[in-house]
């Protein structure tokens, strides 16, 4: 019987999910990042990377055999079909590593995963927190954060699940249309309540 409570943390690109994850970690919660797992998978020519190259072309790899993430993102976010193709390759590797990292954990563990639902990992979570923001705000944040033009940023948004899905599928929603202080207050209060539940 597992000794931890697994909280799924997810949300739309540009909504502020990664900031919430950092606040949770600062509040003493254990956070496992799906993005960090992917970075480790992409750091060398793993079976995951070889499969990506076979589907998206060898030219998506850098000279050292690692993926060119900008070029791969351009191809993967070109349509929902290509996004789903990349997900179908990467998600099984990420989920396997998640289970490996969960061994021996106890208390509250937060799984920070932008594609929690797409990967099927939502079914193993005891609770799911979604971070959302209005589309115009997210578009602006993505352009600034990733150096994308409006068209490419919108492609990324359109390839993802919409806000209605998150509101329907998550147990708790953090709406992040304001400033960092408001987001921090909401996230810290939620972290406190999660810790209280298992203490």
C-alpha contacts under 8 A as a table, 3 or more apart, distances in Angstrom:
res1	aa1	res2	aa2	distance
2	X	106	X	7.76
3	X	105	X	6.88
3	X	106	X	4.81
3	X	107	X	6.62
4	X	105	X	6.09
4	X	106	X	4.07
4	X	107	X	4.57
4	X	108	X	5.74
4	X	109	X	6.55
5	X	106	X	7.39
5	X	107	X	6.00
5	X	108	X	4.91
5	X	109	X	6.04
5	X	125	X	7.81
5	X	126	X	6.31
5	X	198	X	7.88
6	X	108	X	6.24
6	X	109	X	5.01
6	X	110	X	5.89
6	X	111	X	6.97
6	X	124	X	7.56
6	X	125	X	5.11
6	X	126	X	5.47
6	X	127	X	6.98
7	X	108	X	7.21
7	X	109	X	6.08
7	X	110	X	4.65
7	X	111	X	6.03
7	X	125	X	5.61
7	X	126	X	5.92
7	X	127	X	5.03
7	X	128	X	5.71
7	X	129	X	7.28
8	X	110	X	5.89
8	X	111	X	4.94
8	X	112	X	6.37
8	X	113	X	7.12
8	X	116	X	7.14
8	X	122	X	6.72
8	X	125	X	5.75
8	X	126	X	7.73
8	X	127	X	6.19
8	X	128	X	4.49
8	X	129	X	6.04
9	X	17	X	7.29
9	X	21	X	7.63
9	X	110	X	6.57
9	X	111	X	5.84
9	X	112	X	4.77
9	X	113	X	6.02
9	X	114	X	7.61
9	X	116	X	7.71
9	X	128	X	5.97
9	X	129	X	4.90
9	X	130	X	6.00
9	X	131	X	7.75
10	X	17	X	6.38
10	X	112	X	6.23
10	X	113	X	5.29
10	X	114	X	4.83
10	X	115	X	6.88
10	X	116	X	6.20
10	X	128	X	7.57
10	X	129	X	6.34
10	X	130	X	4.99
10	X	131	X	6.32
11	X	15	X	6.53
11	X	16	X	7.88
11	X	17	X	5.98
11	X	114	X	5.78
11	X	115	X	7.98
11	X	130	X	4.98
11	X	131	X	4.58
11	X	132	X	5.83
11	X	166	X	7.20
12	X	15	X	5.45
12	X	17	X	7.69
12	X	114	X	6.95
12	X	131	X	6.91
12	X	132	X	6.08
12	X	133	X	7.84
12	X	157	X	7.65
12	X	160	X	7.11
12	X	161	X	7.33
12	X	162	X	7.67
12	X	163	X	7.67
13	X	16	X	7.58
13	X	17	X	7.93
13	X	114	X	7.54
13	X	138	X	6.85
13	X	142	X	7.11
13	X	156	X	7.85
13	X	157	X	6.88
14	X	17	X	7.76
14	X	133	X	7.70
14	X	137	X	7.71
14	X	138	X	4.44
14	X	139	X	6.98
14	X	141	X	5.43
14	X	142	X	5.36
15	X	131	X	5.95
15	X	132	X	4.99
15	X	133	X	4.98
15	X	138	X	5.77
15	X	176	X	6.34
16	X	19	X	5.31
16	X	20	X	6.44
16	X	131	X	6.58
16	X	132	X	7.54
16	X	176	X	6.79
17	X	20	X	5.08
17	X	21	X	6.25
17	X	112	X	7.86
17	X	114	X	7.84
17	X	130	X	7.86
17	X	131	X	5.60
18	X	21	X	4.95
18	X	22	X	6.35
18	X	112	X	7.58
19	X	22	X	5.13
19	X	23	X	6.32
20	X	23	X	5.05
20	X	24	X	6.15
20	X	183	X	7.46
20	X	184	X	7.33
20	X	187	X	6.02
21	X	24	X	5.04
21	X	25	X	6.24
21	X	31	X	6.95
21	X	110	X	7.97
21	X	112	X	6.53
22	X	25	X	5.04
22	X	26	X	6.13
23	X	26	X	4.97
23	X	27	X	6.12
23	X	184	X	6.69
23	X	187	X	6.56
23	X	188	X	6.72
24	X	27	X	4.97
24	X	28	X	6.62
24	X	29	X	5.58
24	X	30	X	7.88
24	X	31	X	7.43
24	X	187	X	6.84
24	X	188	X	6.84
24	X	191	X	5.94
25	X	28	X	5.23
25	X	29	X	4.95
25	X	30	X	6.10
25	X	31	X	6.04
26	X	29	X	7.32
27	X	188	X	6.75
27	X	191	X	6.64
27	X	192	X	7.75
29	X	108	X	6.25
29	X	109	X	6.44
29	X	110	X	7.07
29	X	191	X	7.40
29	X	195	X	7.91
30	X	108	X	6.63
30	X	109	X	4.91
30	X	110	X	6.06
31	X	109	X	5.90
31	X	110	X	4.66
31	X	111	X	5.95
31	X	112	X	6.71
32	X	36	X	8.00
32	X	98	X	7.69
32	X	101	X	7.94
32	X	109	X	7.38
32	X	110	X	6.15
32	X	111	X	4.97
32	X	112	X	6.00
33	X	36	X	5.20
33	X	37	X	6.47
33	X	111	X	6.09
33	X	112	X	4.77
33	X	113	X	6.40
34	X	37	X	5.02
34	X	38	X	6.22
34	X	94	X	6.83
34	X	98	X	7.84
34	X	111	X	7.19
34	X	112	X	5.96
34	X	113	X	5.04
34	X	114	X	7.61
35	X	38	X	5.02
35	X	39	X	6.13
35	X	112	X	7.95
35	X	113	X	7.11
36	X	39	X	4.94
36	X	40	X	6.29
37	X	40	X	5.16
37	X	41	X	6.30
37	X	94	X	6.26
37	X	97	X	7.18
37	X	98	X	7.94
38	X	41	X	4.93
38	X	42	X	6.06
38	X	90	X	7.81
38	X	94	X	6.63
39	X	42	X	5.02
39	X	43	X	6.02
40	X	43	X	5.09
40	X	44	X	7.77
41	X	44	X	6.83
41	X	46	X	6.41
41	X	48	X	6.87
41	X	49	X	7.35
42	X	45	X	7.07
42	X	46	X	7.17
42	X	48	X	7.82
42	X	49	X	6.33
42	X	66	X	5.75
42	X	67	X	6.33
43	X	66	X	5.96
44	X	49	X	7.74
44	X	64	X	7.78
44	X	65	X	6.41
44	X	66	X	5.42
45	X	48	X	7.78
45	X	49	X	5.60
45	X	50	X	6.45
45	X	65	X	5.38
45	X	66	X	5.91
46	X	49	X	5.17
46	X	50	X	6.30
47	X	50	X	5.05
47	X	51	X	6.18
48	X	51	X	5.28
48	X	52	X	6.36
48	X	89	X	6.89
48	X	90	X	6.43
48	X	93	X	6.99
49	X	52	X	5.03
49	X	53	X	6.26
49	X	66	X	7.11
49	X	67	X	6.94
50	X	53	X	5.17
50	X	54	X	6.26
51	X	54	X	5.04
51	X	55	X	6.43
51	X	89	X	7.05
52	X	55	X	5.28
52	X	56	X	5.89
52	X	57	X	7.68
52	X	86	X	7.08
52	X	89	X	6.91
53	X	56	X	5.20
53	X	57	X	4.86
53	X	58	X	4.85
53	X	59	X	7.63
53	X	60	X	6.51
53	X	61	X	6.96
54	X	57	X	5.74
54	X	58	X	6.76
56	X	60	X	6.84
56	X	72	X	7.61
56	X	75	X	7.53
57	X	60	X	5.92
58	X	61	X	5.77
59	X	62	X	7.46
60	X	67	X	5.75
60	X	68	X	5.39
60	X	69	X	7.78
60	X	71	X	6.08
60	X	72	X	5.75
61	X	64	X	7.67
61	X	65	X	5.45
61	X	66	X	5.40
61	X	67	X	4.28
61	X	68	X	5.28
62	X	65	X	5.34
62	X	66	X	5.42
62	X	67	X	5.80
62	X	68	X	5.52
63	X	66	X	7.46
67	X	72	X	7.04
68	X	71	X	5.54
68	X	72	X	6.03
69	X	72	X	5.00
69	X	73	X	5.87
70	X	73	X	5.13
70	X	74	X	6.27
71	X	74	X	5.08
71	X	75	X	6.47
72	X	75	X	5.25
72	X	76	X	5.92
73	X	76	X	4.96
73	X	77	X	5.72
74	X	77	X	5.55
74	X	78	X	6.11
74	X	152	X	7.83
75	X	78	X	5.21
75	X	82	X	7.08
76	X	79	X	6.99
76	X	82	X	4.93
76	X	83	X	4.69
76	X	85	X	7.75
76	X	86	X	6.36
77	X	80	X	6.94
77	X	82	X	6.60
77	X	83	X	5.40
77	X	155	X	6.33
77	X	156	X	5.68
77	X	159	X	6.11
78	X	82	X	6.61
78	X	83	X	7.43
78	X	155	X	6.71
78	X	159	X	7.90
79	X	82	X	5.40
79	X	83	X	6.23
79	X	155	X	7.76
79	X	159	X	6.35
80	X	83	X	5.00
80	X	84	X	6.05
80	X	159	X	5.19
80	X	160	X	7.91
81	X	84	X	5.13
81	X	85	X	6.21
82	X	85	X	4.88
82	X	86	X	6.33
83	X	86	X	5.34
83	X	87	X	6.23
83	X	159	X	6.87
84	X	87	X	4.95
84	X	88	X	6.04
85	X	88	X	5.18
85	X	89	X	6.57
86	X	89	X	5.27
86	X	90	X	6.24
87	X	90	X	5.22
87	X	91	X	5.56
87	X	118	X	7.47
87	X	119	X	7.22
88	X	91	X	5.86
88	X	92	X	7.28
88	X	119	X	7.90
89	X	92	X	6.81
89	X	93	X	7.73
90	X	93	X	5.60
90	X	94	X	6.36
91	X	94	X	5.04
91	X	95	X	6.04
91	X	119	X	5.43
92	X	95	X	5.20
92	X	96	X	6.21
92	X	119	X	7.65
93	X	96	X	5.29
93	X	97	X	6.44
94	X	97	X	5.22
94	X	98	X	6.18
95	X	98	X	4.91
95	X	99	X	6.39
95	X	119	X	7.80
95	X	121	X	7.26
96	X	99	X	5.40
96	X	100	X	6.47
97	X	100	X	4.96
97	X	101	X	6.26
98	X	101	X	5.17
98	X	102	X	6.20
99	X	102	X	5.05
99	X	103	X	6.62
100	X	103	X	5.69
101	X	105	X	7.93
102	X	105	X	5.41
105	X	109	X	7.56
106	X	109	X	7.37
107	X	195	X	7.97
107	X	198	X	6.51
108	X	194	X	7.19
108	X	195	X	6.78
108	X	198	X	7.22
113	X	116	X	5.06
115	X	118	X	5.17
115	X	119	X	6.06
116	X	119	X	5.49
116	X	120	X	6.44
116	X	121	X	5.46
116	X	122	X	5.68
117	X	120	X	5.13
117	X	121	X	6.27
117	X	122	X	5.43
118	X	121	X	7.86
119	X	122	X	7.78
120	X	123	X	6.23
121	X	124	X	5.73
121	X	125	X	7.05
122	X	125	X	5.31
122	X	128	X	7.35
125	X	128	X	6.68
127	X	170	X	7.78
127	X	171	X	6.23
128	X	170	X	5.11
128	X	171	X	5.32
128	X	172	X	6.61
129	X	170	X	5.71
129	X	171	X	6.03
129	X	172	X	4.84
129	X	173	X	5.80
129	X	174	X	7.45
130	X	166	X	6.24
130	X	167	X	7.57
130	X	170	X	5.79
130	X	171	X	7.79
130	X	172	X	6.25
130	X	173	X	4.80
130	X	174	X	6.23
131	X	173	X	5.79
131	X	174	X	4.80
131	X	175	X	5.98
131	X	176	X	6.90
132	X	163	X	6.69
132	X	166	X	7.85
132	X	173	X	7.13
132	X	174	X	6.34
132	X	175	X	5.05
132	X	176	X	6.02
133	X	137	X	6.63
133	X	138	X	6.35
133	X	175	X	5.64
133	X	176	X	5.05
133	X	177	X	5.32
134	X	137	X	5.45
134	X	138	X	6.34
134	X	177	X	6.57
135	X	138	X	5.07
135	X	139	X	6.06
136	X	139	X	5.12
136	X	140	X	6.35
137	X	140	X	5.26
137	X	141	X	6.28
137	X	177	X	7.06
138	X	141	X	5.05
138	X	142	X	6.07
139	X	142	X	5.29
139	X	143	X	6.24
139	X	150	X	7.20
139	X	153	X	6.14
139	X	154	X	6.64
139	X	157	X	7.66
140	X	143	X	5.28
140	X	144	X	6.25
141	X	144	X	5.17
141	X	145	X	5.86
142	X	145	X	5.08
142	X	146	X	5.73
142	X	147	X	7.54
142	X	148	X	7.09
142	X	153	X	6.14
143	X	146	X	5.60
143	X	147	X	5.18
143	X	148	X	4.62
143	X	149	X	6.08
143	X	150	X	6.57
143	X	153	X	6.08
144	X	147	X	5.44
144	X	148	X	7.21
148	X	151	X	7.95
148	X	152	X	5.99
148	X	153	X	5.90
149	X	152	X	5.51
149	X	153	X	6.21
150	X	153	X	5.10
150	X	154	X	6.04
151	X	154	X	5.18
151	X	155	X	6.29
152	X	155	X	5.03
152	X	156	X	6.41
153	X	156	X	5.17
153	X	157	X	6.44
154	X	157	X	4.96
154	X	158	X	6.03
155	X	158	X	5.07
155	X	159	X	6.15
156	X	159	X	5.28
156	X	160	X	6.79
157	X	160	X	5.48
158	X	161	X	7.71
161	X	165	X	6.41
161	X	166	X	7.51
162	X	165	X	5.53
162	X	166	X	6.86
163	X	166	X	5.16
163	X	167	X	6.21
164	X	167	X	5.15
164	X	168	X	6.11
165	X	168	X	5.13
165	X	169	X	5.94
166	X	169	X	5.10
166	X	170	X	5.63
166	X	173	X	7.94
167	X	170	X	5.81
167	X	173	X	6.74
170	X	173	X	6.71
174	X	183	X	7.96
174	X	186	X	7.29
174	X	187	X	7.84
176	X	179	X	7.69
176	X	183	X	6.26
178	X	182	X	6.43
178	X	183	X	7.25
179	X	182	X	5.66
179	X	183	X	6.56
180	X	183	X	5.02
180	X	184	X	5.95
181	X	184	X	5.10
181	X	185	X	6.20
182	X	185	X	5.21
182	X	186	X	6.32
183	X	186	X	5.24
183	X	187	X	6.10
184	X	187	X	5.15
184	X	188	X	5.90
185	X	188	X	5.29
185	X	189	X	6.16
186	X	189	X	5.30
186	X	190	X	6.28
187	X	190	X	5.09
187	X	191	X	6.09
188	X	191	X	5.02
188	X	192	X	6.15
189	X	192	X	5.15
189	X	193	X	6.33
190	X	193	X	5.12
190	X	194	X	6.22
191	X	194	X	5.14
191	X	195	X	6.24
192	X	195	X	5.18
192	X	196	X	6.19
193	X	196	X	5.02
193	X	197	X	6.28
194	X	197	X	5.22
194	X	198	X	6.91
195	X	198	X	5.62
195	X	199	X	6.23
196	X	199	X	5.19
